[in-house]
Amino acid sequence: MSERWKKRPEHSNWGDYGPDDEIGRLNLLTPEARLKAAREIRTGHVFCLSLPLDLPGGTALNPNRKPPVRHVATRKQGLPSVNYPLKLEDGRYVDQSCDDSVTLFTQYSTQWDALSHVGQNFDVNDDGVMEPVYYNGFRGGVDIQGPDATGGPVARRLGIEKMAETGVQGRGVLLDLHAHFGDDRTLVGFEQLQRVIEQDGVEIEQGDMLCLHTGFGQKLMDMAGDPDPHVLHHSCAVLDGRDERLKQWIADSGISVLIADNFAVEAYPYDHQDCVSCEGLPLHQACLFRLGIHLGELWYLTPLANWLRANNRHHFMLTCPPLRLPGSFGSPVTPVATV
């Protein structure tokens, strides 16, 4: 029991890593886990697993998240900070300089979700009162503050910097859903996922960083910044977050993080089937809220998946820290797989 909560959600691991834990299953990325990951390096080849951060392109997929906007300041004599001569007075220097800044939505493109990204109204004090809480009982309005708070919106606990400080390095394991389901929109539940694991002979161990290749990221690359929402929302395999057996497998599997090359890892939006108070993002709730499993979205996995399949491999070393941006609810990431 923590000072912050008297009752923890069913099927959660709140408190298992300590009453003040802010990194969840990243606790499984131990020195031993990193050494195991290093043993997966056999050729030294690397794969960049990030989309260009100006993809998907536009706001058609999510009007709330916008592409990067670049800014350039002016310096001496009103000159822009691009091809800027560092010495203007006597002209003896030949140095040129370029600086810029970017307005960046942290979850527009290849990203990590912080544990502060999704919470739930939950009776955390076991007194019949529902309160906004996040992983391990951290409170909305106290630990997770909104724009009306002094200093503006910020995750005072569970910020993405907590993830960055761990290094986020371990053994990646890839399930190639695209190889089994192709481009068809397929809801993947427990049975379908187990069939892929068995047919491909994939071993998933405690601490592994699970990556799901669906082909969605490659479609975004092929659309080159002009995404077709109708095509994308009706393409590629996606996890069925309403499958209770699937969520239980994720809990039991011991994976440290869950990553996909698609928009939300899970299907969204769901058919609520007349349910008045269903979780809108049940897999996000299971992972971020109850289990402390960070979610990676919109990664670019196709070249790595193709190489692994051609070489009859499934595992690799994965290095993927987010930006060490204090208080943020998510972050861009440039993951690197080393095989």
C-alpha positions in Angstrom: 0.0 0.0 0.0 1.2 3.5 -0.9 0.4 6.8 0.8 -1.1 7.8 -2.5 -3.6 4.8 -2.7 -5.4 2.3 -0.7 -6.7 0.2 -3.6 -4.8 -0.5 -6.7 -6.5 -1.4 -10.0 -7.2 -5.1 -10.7 -4.3 -6.7 -12.7 -2.0 -3.9 -12.0 1.6 -4.0 -10.6 1.4 -0.7 -8.6 3.9 -0.8 -5.8 5.7 -3.9 -7.0 8.8 -1.9 -7.9 8.5 0.4 -4.9 5.9 2.9 -3.7 7.5 5.8 -5.6 8.4 4.0 -8.8 8.1 6.1 -12.0 9.5 3.7 -14.7 7.4 0.6 -14.4 8.5 -2.4 -16.4 11.7 -0.5 -17.4 13.0 -1.9 -14.1 13.4 -5.1 -16.1 16.1 -3.6 -18.3 18.9 -4.6 -15.9 22.6 -4.8 -16.6 22.1 -8.5 -17.2 19.4 -7.8 -19.7 21.7 -5.3 -21.6 24.5 -7.8 -21.7 22.0 -10.4 -23.1 21.1 -7.8 -25.7 24.7 -7.1 -26.6 25.1 -10.8 -27.5 22.6 -10.4 -30.3 25.0 -8.2 -32.2 26.6 -10.5 -34.8 27.1 -8.3 -37.9 27.3 -4.8 -36.5 24.7 -3.5 -39.0 22.3 -0.8 -37.7 18.8 0.2 -38.7 17.2 3.6 -38.0 13.7 2.8 -36.7 12.4 6.4 -36.9 10.2 7.9 -39.6 11.3 11.3 -40.7 9.7 13.5 -38.0 7.7 15.5 -40.6 5.7 12.3 -41.3 2.8 11.4 -41.3 2.4 14.8 -43.0 -0.4 17.4 -42.4 -3.1 16.8 -39.7 -5.4 14.4 -41.5 -4.6 11.5 -39.2 -4.9 13.6 -36.0 -6.0 17.2 -36.0 -4.6 17.7 -32.5 -1.0 16.9 -33.5 0.8 19.1 -36.1 4.0 18.7 -38.1 7.2 20.5 -37.1 7.6 24.1 -37.9 11.1 25.5 -38.3 12.2 28.9 -37.1 15.3 30.9 -37.7 16.3 33.9 -35.5 18.1 37.0 -36.7 21.5 38.1 -35.4 23.8 41.1 -36.0 22.6 43.6 -38.7 19.3 41.7 -39.0 20.9 38.8 -40.8 19.3 35.3 -40.5 21.1 32.6 -38.5 21.7 30.6 -41.7 25.0 31.0 -43.7 25.7 33.6 -41.1 29.3 35.1 -41.1 30.6 34.8 -37.6 32.8 37.9 -37.9 31.3 41.0 -39.5 33.5 43.8 -38.3 36.7 43.3 -40.3 35.8 40.4 -42.5 38.9 38.4 -41.7 36.9 35.3 -40.5 35.7 32.8 -43.1 33.4 30.9 -40.7 29.8 30.4 -41.5 27.1 29.3 -39.0 23.6 27.9 -39.2 21.2 27.8 -36.2 17.5 27.0 -36.0 14.7 26.1 -33.7 11.6 23.9 -34.1 8.1 23.9 -32.8 7.6 20.2 -32.3 4.5 18.2 -31.2 6.1 15.5 -29.1 3.8 12.7 -30.3 3.3 13.7 -33.9 5.7 11.1 -35.5 7.9 8.3 -34.1 7.4 8.5 -30.4 7.3 7.2 -26.9 4.2 7.6 -24.6 5.2 8.6 -21.1 3.4 6.9 -18.2 1.8 10.3 -17.6 0.2 10.2 -21.1 -2.9 8.1 -20.1 -4.6 7.7 -16.7 -8.1 6.9 -15.5 -10.8 8.0 -13.1 -10.5 5.4 -10.4 -11.5 4.9 -6.7 -7.9 5.0 -5.5 -8.8 5.6 -1.8 -11.5 2.9 -1.8 -14.0 5.4 -0.5 -16.4 5.4 -3.5 -15.0 8.6 -5.0 -13.5 8.4 -8.5 -10.4 10.5 -8.9 -8.0 11.1 -11.9 -4.9 9.0 -11.3 -2.0 7.6 -13.3 0.4 4.7 -12.9 1.3 3.9 -9.3 -1.3 6.2 -8.0 0.2 9.6 -9.0 -2.6 12.1 -9.1 -4.1 14.3 -11.7 -4.1 17.9 -10.6 -1.2 17.3 -8.2 1.5 15.2 -9.9 0.1 15.8 -13.4 -0.8 19.4 -13.7 -2.8 21.2 -16.4 -2.4 24.5 -18.2 -4.0 26.5 -15.3 -1.4 25.5 -12.8 1.5 27.7 -12.0 4.1 27.1 -14.7 1.6 25.5 -17.0 1.1 21.9 -17.9 3.7 19.5 -16.6 4.2 16.0 -15.4 5.9 16.5 -12.0 5.9 12.8 -11.7 6.0 10.1 -14.5 7.5 12.6 -17.0 9.3 11.3 -20.1 12.6 12.3 -18.6 12.3 9.4 -16.1 12.3 7.0 -19.1 15.3 8.8 -20.7 17.4 8.5 -17.5 17.3 4.7 -17.8 19.0 4.7 -21.2 16.3 2.4 -22.6 18.6 -0.2 -24.0 17.9 -3.9 -24.2 17.0 -6.9 -26.3 14.4 -6.2 -29.0 12.2 -8.9 -30.4 10.1 -8.5 -33.5 6.9 -10.1 -34.5 6.3 -9.8 -38.2 2.5 -9.4 -38.3 2.7 -8.1 -41.9 4.3 -11.4 -43.1 1.2 -13.2 -41.8 -1.7 -10.8 -42.4 -0.5 -8.7 -45.2 -2.0 -5.3 -45.8 -5.5 -6.3 -44.7 -7.0 -4.6 -41.6 -6.9 -7.4 -39.1 -7.7 -7.3 -35.4 -5.1 -9.4 -33.7 -6.1 -10.9 -30.4 -4.4 -13.5 -28.2 -5.0 -16.5 -30.5 -3.7 -14.7 -33.7 -0.7 -13.4 -31.8 0.1 -16.8 -30.4 -0.2 -18.4 -33.8 2.4 -15.9 -35.2 4.8 -16.6 -32.3 4.5 -20.4 -32.7 4.7 -20.5 -36.5 7.8 -18.2 -36.5 9.4 -19.9 -33.5 9.9 -16.6 -31.6 11.1 -16.7 -28.0 10.0 -13.8 -25.8 11.7 -13.5 -22.4 11.4 -11.2 -19.4 12.7 -7.7 -20.2 12.4 -8.1 -24.0 11.3 -5.0 -25.9 8.5 -6.2 -28.1 8.2 -4.7 -31.6 5.2 -5.4 -33.9 5.7 -4.9 -37.6 2.4 -4.3 -39.4 3.5 -2.4 -42.6 1.7 0.7 -41.5 4.9 2.7 -41.2 6.0 1.7 -44.7 2.6 3.0 -46.1 3.3 6.3 -44.4 6.8 6.4 -46.1 5.3 5.5 -49.5 2.6 8.3 -49.1 5.5 10.8 -48.7 3.8 13.3 -46.5 0.3 13.1 -48.1 -1.4 10.5 -46.0 -4.8 9.0 -47.1 -6.7 8.5 -43.8 -9.3 6.2 -45.4 -6.6 3.8 -46.7 -4.6 4.0 -43.5 -7.6 3.4 -41.2 -8.5 0.3 -43.2 -5.0 -1.2 -43.6 -2.7 -3.5 -41.6 -2.9 -5.6 -38.5 -3.6 -3.9 -35.2 -3.9 -5.3 -31.7 -7.4 -5.9 -30.3 -7.2 -4.1 -26.9 -10.6 -5.5 -25.9 -9.3 -9.1 -26.0 -8.9 -9.9 -22.3 -6.6 -12.9 -23.0 -4.3 -10.7 -25.0 -4.0 -8.1 -22.2 -3.4 -11.0 -19.7 -0.6 -12.3 -22.0 1.0 -8.9 -22.1 0.9 -8.8 -18.3 2.3 -12.3 -18.0 4.9 -12.1 -20.8 7.4 -9.9 -18.8 8.0 -7.6 -21.8 9.5 -4.2 -20.7 7.9 -2.1 -23.5 5.4 -2.5 -26.4 6.2 -0.9 -29.8 4.4 -0.9 -33.1 4.8 0.9 -36.5 1.1 2.0 -36.5 -0.8 4.9 -35.1 -1.8 3.7 -31.7 -0.6 0.1 -31.3 -4.2 -0.9 -30.7 -7.3 -0.5 -32.8 -8.9 3.0 -32.4 -11.7 3.9 -32.2 -13.5 0.8 -31.0 -17.1 -0.3 -31.4 -18.3 0.3 -27.8 -21.3 -2.0 -28.4 -23.6 0.1 -26.2 -21.1 0.1 -23.3 -21.6 3.4 -21.5 -18.3 3.6 -19.6 -15.9 1.5 -21.6 -12.2 2.4 -21.8 -11.7 4.2 -25.1 -8.1 2.9 -25.2 -8.1 -0.3 -23.3 -4.6 -1.4 -24.2 -3.2 2.1 -23.3 -5.0 1.7 -19.9 -3.6 -1.8 -19.4 -0.1 -0.8 -20.3 0.4 2.8 -19.3 -2.0 3.0 -16.4 -1.9 -0.5 -14.8 1.3 -2.1 -15.7 3.8 0.7 -16.4 4.6 -0.5 -19.9 5.7 2.4 -22.1 4.2 2.4 -25.6 6.1 3.2 -28.8 4.1 4.3 -31.8 4.7 5.1 -35.5 8.1 3.4 -35.6 9.6 2.5 -39.0 10.2 -1.3 -38.8 9.9 -2.6 -42.3 13.7 -2.6 -43.3 14.6 -4.3 -40.1 11.7 -6.8 -40.4 12.8 -7.7 -43.9 16.4 -8.2 -42.8 15.5 -10.3 -39.8 13.2 -12.6 -41.9 15.9 -13.0 -44.6 18.4 -14.0 -42.0 16.0 -16.2 -39.9 16.4 -14.0 -36.8 14.0 -12.3 -34.5 16.2 -10.6 -31.9 18.5 -7.6 -31.9 20.0 -5.0 -29.6 17.7 -2.0 -29.3 18.7 1.5 -28.1 15.9 4.0 -27.9 15.9 6.7 -25.2 13.4 9.6 -25.6 14.4 13.2 -25.2 15.3 14.1 -21.7 12.6 16.7 -21.6 11.5 17.3 -18.0 7.7 17.1 -17.4 6.7 16.0 -20.9 3.9 13.5 -21.6 5.7 12.0 -24.6 8.7 12.4 -26.8 10.1 11.9 -30.3 12.6 9.1 -30.5 15.2 7.9 -33.0 15.6 4.2 -32.2 18.5 2.2 -33.4 18.5 -1.6 -33.9 21.9 -3.3 -34.0 22.1 -6.8 -35.5 
